[in-house]
Amino acid sequence: MQEAERQNIKQSKKSSFFKELLSGSMVSEKLILNNLGYIVFLTFLAVIYIANRYNAEKIIRETARLQSEVKDLKAEALSTSSRLMNISRQSKVYNMIKEKGLDIEELKMPPYRLVVNRKGLNGNQR
């Protein structure tokens, strides 16, 4: 008889398990309420993960924008340097002075340096 009672109890447990699973009471009462802290912790981790992902994407977009800006500025600096080198050539400067009608002449002799030795009253250099 005891064997029949055990099988009967097992059978009722199996049927009650399926009944609770299908009705939703198992999920709502047993799983959720018993593991509420764990579920809140997992939800918190998911929110942090999503926020971290958005922050990483924002940083990547900003980095790409700054790299593009640096590339553009380098090209502009090279272009400006090239124009300045072209404008500052001696022949261009001479032509620009003539066009403006300035009364400046080109040096015919190269510049030279003056060296002055100064000696004081006692013969010491100052």
Secondary structure, DSSP 8 states (H G I E B T S, - for coil): -HHHHHHHHHHHHHHHHHHHHHHTHIIIIIIIHHTHHHHHHHHHHHHHHHHHHHHHHHHHHHHHHHHHHHHHHHHHHHHHHHHHHHHTSHHHHHHHHHHHT------SS---------B-TTS-B-
